[in-house]
Amino acid sequence: MALLLVAIASVSLLVGGISIMNVMIVSVTERTREIGIRRALGGRMWDIRLQFLCEALVLCLVGGAIGIVCGITLSMTVARMAGWITAIDMGAIGLAVAFSVATGLVFGFYPAHKASKLSPIEALKTE
């Protein structure tokens, strides 16, 4: 049973990470001209990479916070309806936040790297 839960959690993290990467790639594509202007005005590659990594991180933290609130609410509701006592492990919440941050950093790196490597000239040519 534990192996099944680990498999489901792993697939869920992978799907969530790919979704984050897709959202960030779309963001980079839509903001190509902005990135080109920043690079043309002297913006460093590291600054652009850091900006997009921070955006991915914020996206994952907000998603993780919503998931934690929904999980606690659902857990308390089911426990109340069944007459059980609710026990919430703060270590598990910390682990969820850590996985959320790690997912944001891992799956946000490629779009951030792609954004930082854009040539200012090519980026400004796009419509």
C-alpha positions as CSV (number, residue, x, y, z in Angstrom):
1,M,0.0,0.0,0.0
2,A,2.8,2.4,0.9
3,L,4.5,1.7,-2.5
4,L,1.3,2.5,-4.3
5,L,1.1,5.9,-2.5
6,V,4.7,6.6,-3.3
7,A,4.0,5.8,-7.0
8,I,0.9,8.0,-7.1
9,A,2.8,10.9,-5.3
10,S,5.7,10.6,-7.7
11,V,3.5,10.7,-10.8
12,S,1.6,13.6,-9.4
13,L,4.8,15.5,-8.7
14,L,6.0,14.8,-12.3
15,V,2.8,15.9,-13.8
16,G,2.7,19.0,-11.7
17,G,6.3,19.8,-12.5
18,I,5.7,19.5,-16.2
19,S,2.7,21.8,-15.9
20,I,4.8,24.4,-14.1
21,M,7.4,24.1,-16.9
22,N,4.8,24.6,-19.6
23,V,3.4,27.6,-17.9
24,M,6.8,29.1,-17.5
25,I,7.7,28.4,-21.2
26,V,4.5,30.2,-22.3
27,S,5.5,33.1,-20.0
28,V,8.9,33.3,-21.6
29,T,7.5,33.1,-25.1
30,E,4.9,35.8,-24.4
31,R,7.5,38.1,-22.8
32,T,10.3,37.7,-25.4
33,R,10.3,41.4,-26.3
34,E,10.5,42.4,-22.6
35,I,13.4,40.0,-22.2
36,G,15.1,41.5,-25.3
37,I,14.7,45.0,-24.0
38,R,16.1,44.1,-20.6
39,R,19.1,42.4,-22.3
40,A,19.6,45.3,-24.7
41,L,19.6,47.8,-21.8
42,G,22.3,45.8,-20.0
43,G,20.3,43.2,-18.1
44,R,22.6,40.3,-17.1
45,M,21.7,36.7,-18.0
46,W,21.8,35.8,-14.3
47,D,19.2,38.5,-13.5
48,I,16.8,37.2,-16.1
49,R,17.3,33.6,-15.0
50,L,16.8,34.5,-11.4
51,Q,13.6,36.4,-12.2
52,F,12.0,33.4,-14.0
53,L,13.2,31.0,-11.3
54,C,11.6,33.2,-8.6
55,E,8.3,33.3,-10.6
56,A,8.3,29.5,-10.8
57,L,9.1,29.3,-7.1
58,V,6.2,31.7,-6.2
59,L,3.9,29.7,-8.5
60,C,4.8,26.5,-6.7
61,L,4.6,28.0,-3.2
62,V,1.1,29.3,-3.9
63,G,0.0,26.0,-5.3
64,G,1.6,24.2,-2.3
65,A,-0.1,26.5,0.2
66,I,-3.5,26.0,-1.5
67,G,-2.9,22.2,-1.4
68,I,-2.0,22.3,2.2
69,V,-5.1,24.3,3.2
70,C,-7.4,22.0,1.1
71,G,-5.8,18.9,2.6
72,I,-6.1,20.1,6.2
73,T,-9.7,21.3,5.5
74,L,-10.7,18.0,3.9
75,S,-9.0,16.0,6.7
76,M,-10.7,17.9,9.4
77,T,-14.1,17.6,7.7
78,V,-13.8,13.9,7.2
79,A,-12.6,13.4,10.8
80,R,-15.4,15.5,12.2
81,M,-18.0,13.6,10.1
82,A,-16.6,10.2,11.2
83,G,-16.1,11.2,14.8
84,W,-12.3,10.9,14.7
85,I,-9.6,13.1,16.2
86,T,-7.6,15.1,13.7
87,A,-3.8,14.9,14.0
88,I,-1.8,17.2,11.7
89,D,1.9,16.5,11.5
90,M,3.9,19.7,11.1
91,G,6.8,17.7,9.7
92,A,4.6,16.5,6.8
93,I,3.6,20.1,6.1
94,G,7.3,21.1,6.1
95,L,8.1,18.3,3.7
96,A,5.2,19.3,1.4
97,V,6.6,22.9,1.3
98,A,10.1,21.5,0.6
99,F,8.9,19.4,-2.2
100,S,7.0,22.3,-3.6
101,V,10.1,24.5,-3.6
102,A,12.2,21.7,-5.1
103,T,9.6,21.1,-7.9
104,G,9.6,24.9,-8.7
105,L,13.4,25.0,-8.9
106,V,13.9,21.8,-10.9
107,F,11.1,22.4,-13.4
108,G,11.6,26.1,-13.6
109,F,15.3,25.9,-14.5
110,Y,14.9,25.1,-18.2
111,P,12.5,28.0,-19.0
112,A,14.6,30.4,-16.9
113,H,17.7,29.2,-18.7
114,K,16.0,29.6,-22.1
115,A,14.9,33.1,-21.2
116,S,18.4,34.1,-20.1
117,K,20.0,32.8,-23.4
118,L,17.7,34.8,-25.7
119,S,19.7,37.1,-28.0
120,P,18.5,40.7,-27.5
121,I,18.5,41.3,-31.3
122,E,16.5,38.2,-32.0
123,A,14.1,38.9,-29.1
124,L,13.4,42.4,-30.3
125,K,12.6,41.1,-33.8
126,T,9.7,39.0,-32.6
127,E,6.1,40.2,-32.9
